[in-house]
Amino acid sequence: MERKQAIALGLIFILVLGLVISLAIFLNSQTPEPTITLTKIGQIDTGGSTADVKIVGDIAYVLDQNEPTPGGLVLVNVSDPSEPTVLSTFHDGGLPQRVDVLGDYVFVADAFEGLEIINATDPNEIGEIYQYDGSGEVYDVQIVGSIAYLADWNNGLVILNVSNPTSPQFLSDYPILGACHHLHVVDDLAYVIDHRSANTGVKVLNISDPTNPSLIGSYMPDDDIWNPFNHGNYLFSGNHEVDGGELLILDVTDPSNISQRGVFDPGGSIFAVHVEGTTAYVADYELGLLVVDVSDPENPIMIGRFYDGGGAVNLDVVGDLVYVADRSGGLEIIQISEKI
């Protein structure tokens, strides 16, 4: 009897082991091998705490929040990405947050100085030509055409006509209940972050008439939504909740009925994302640059990673190059290539 029981237990063990091995093989087959290689080809110190970067042509417009020189707005020549060089700097105090560019003019959202407009007609010698105070705390700026959209902490969304950068004209604002620290504008929609004491969310505004923005939808979860990026029917955002850190993927096909579609949680702290096609380029403060396949929003898969210290907080993507604002690591230039 004992022999039969032993045989039965043995058969059960073999069966279970077979199932475990089969399951492992199946799961492994569902996780593709990395298909890309990430290589750092250039790096430059911008002052000690690189916070944002925008690439236009051969110039990287970089923000550095460190007080020592250069700090502030730093223009970097990246015509040779392997040998970036500083062209000029501008800093008059404050705490610069985000940067955007319109022609020869640079727009800096500053948490202490409002919106600063810098003349960069000569990239080697730049200077401020206008300052819009607003509430004094502007955390984000995006230029679309001749319109500047500001995330003004206390005043919500502020819209300015900057066709004449020396004399911007106030068009409208849209106050929110909390505080406004990020936005992303695509076509006739503005995705505006409404930060409240208990939680944050996103408000979707129709800005087809910039003199009269109107609310068409909102999404207020328990998560702390951070730095949104809209691509197609999806809004990508970091989650800065205390126990968060992941990338949230929201379905905004119907802005009046936003829902969470997927989550990518690498175990770090995601600060920014830029999406091209079905690929998300993610700045993770703890893990560096992550490249994620989001072709299936419900099942995002990391296909590449680069990290050598610092603290990635923002990025811009041009072709096969990713420019990473990497805090103490300065501006890092990462080239993406097919894995051999």
MOHU-V748873 format. One line per field, one symbol per residue. phi: phi as a letter, one per 30 degrees, with the letter a starting at -180 (. if undefined). psi: psi as a letter, one per 40 degrees, with the letter a starting at -180 (. if undefined). burial: + if it has 16 or more other C-alpha atoms within 10 Angstrom, else -. A space follows every 10 residues. Layout:
# MOHU-V748873
phi->???
psi->???
burial->???
This chain:
# MOHU-V748873
phi->.ddddddddd dddddddddd dddddddddd cddecbccbd caabdckkad caabcbiccc cccbcddded hidbcbdcdc edbdbdcabb abjibdcbbb bbicccccdb dcciccccdc ecddbcadca bcdhdjbcca bbcbiccccc cceccidccb dcecddadcd cabbdbdcbc bbabcbhcbc ccdccbddab abcccdcecd dadbdbaabb dddcdbhdbc bicbccadcc deccjdcccc dcecedbdbd cabcbdjcbd cabbcbiccc cccceccjdc cbdcecedbd bdcaababji adbaabbbic ccccdchddi ccccccbddd
psi->dddddddddd dddddddddd ddddddddee giiheihhhh eiihheedgh diihhhbehh hihheidiid iahhhhhfdg degiihdiih hfaaghdiii hhbeihhhhh eeeahhhhhf dheegiihei hhdbeeghei ihhhbfhhhh ghddeahhhi hfdgeegihh diigiidbih eiihhhbeih hhhhhiddii ahhhhhfdge egiiheiihg aeighhgihh hbeihhiihf idfbeihhhh hfdheeghih dihhgeebhh diihhhbfhh hhhhddeahh hhhfdgdegi hheiihhfaa gheiiihhbe hhhhhfbeea hhhhhhihh.
burial->---------- ---------- ---------- ------++-+ -+++++++++ +++++---++ +++++++--+ ++++++++-- +--+++++++ +--+++++++ ++--++++++ ++++++++++ --+--+++-+ ++-+++++++ +++---++++ ++++++++++ ++--+--++- ++++++-+++ +++++---++ +++++---++ +++++++--+ --++--++++ --++++++++ +--+++++++ +--+++++++ ++--+--+++ ++++++-+++ +++++---++ ++++++++++ ++++--+--+ +++++-+--+ +++++++--- ++++++++++ ++++++----
